[in-house]
C-alpha cells in the first residue's frame, strides 16, 4: 500500500520531540555543539518544541499526552502516523529516563568529567542518527525500524 505524500511529510516531524530533549545533552561545556559549532544549525528545527517546554508549565508532558491521546490512541489517524508518533514518544521516554539518570547519578559523581562529555555527545549523536534515519525512511514511505522500539510500538498498536 502506497503511503500518501502528506503522511510522509508529517510523520518525521514528531521525531523533533526527542531531538528537542536530546539537545540539552550537547550544550554542556564540553558538549558536541561546542566542539562542532556548525551542528548548532540543527537546533533550529526543534525551537518550537523547546519554546513550548519553556513557556508552558509542564509543556513537554502536555505535548506528550496530546500526541499520545490525540494521535496514537485515535483509530481515525492513519497507521503510518500513529506508528511514527508512538515510536518518537518511546524514544523520548528513553531520553527522559537518561536525563534523570544523568542528573541523579552521574552529575554528582563526575561533574565536568570526560565521562559525562563523552556520554552526552554519544546520546546527541545517537538521537541525531535516529532523526535522520526516520526522516529518510518516512520520506521513502517506509516505517523506520528501530530495534526494540519498533517492536514495542507495533505491539501497542495492534
Long-range contacts (C-beta under 8 A, 24 or more apart in sequence): 2-141, 3-80, 3-141, 7-78, 7-80, 7-81, 8-80, 8-138, 8-139, 8-140, 8-141, 9-139, 10-81, 11-80, 11-81, 11-84, 11-85, 11-134, 11-138, 12-84, 12-131, 12-134, 12-135, 12-138, 12-139, 14-67, 14-71, 14-84, 14-85, 14-88, 14-89, 15-84, 15-88, 15-91, 15-130, 15-131, 15-134, 15-135, 16-45, 16-46, 16-48, 16-49, 16-131, 17-49, 17-63, 17-64, 17-67, 17-88, 17-89, 17-92, 18-88, 18-91, 18-92, 18-95, 18-127, 18-130, 18-131, 19-45, 19-46, 19-49, 19-127, 19-128, 19-131, 20-46, 20-49, 20-50, 20-53, 21-60, 21-92, 21-95, 21-96, 21-99, 22-95, 22-123, 22-124, 22-127, 22-128, 23-50, 23-124, 24-99, 25-98, 25-99, 25-102, 25-120, 25-121, 25-123, 25-124, 26-120, 26-121, 26-124, 28-116, 28-117, 28-120, 29-112, 29-117, 30-112, 30-114, 30-116, 30-117, 31-117, 31-120, 31-121, 31-124, 32-120, 32-121, 32-124, 32-125, 33-124, 35-121, 42-128, 64-89, 64-92, 72-156, 72-157, 79-157, 80-143, 82-157, 83-143, 83-153, 83-154, 83-157, 84-134, 84-138, 84-143, 84-144, 86-153, 86-156, 86-157, 87-134, 87-144, 87-146, 87-149, 87-150, 87-153, 88-134, 90-149, 90-152, 90-153, 91-127, 91-130, 91-146, 91-149, 94-149, 95-123, 95-127, 98-123
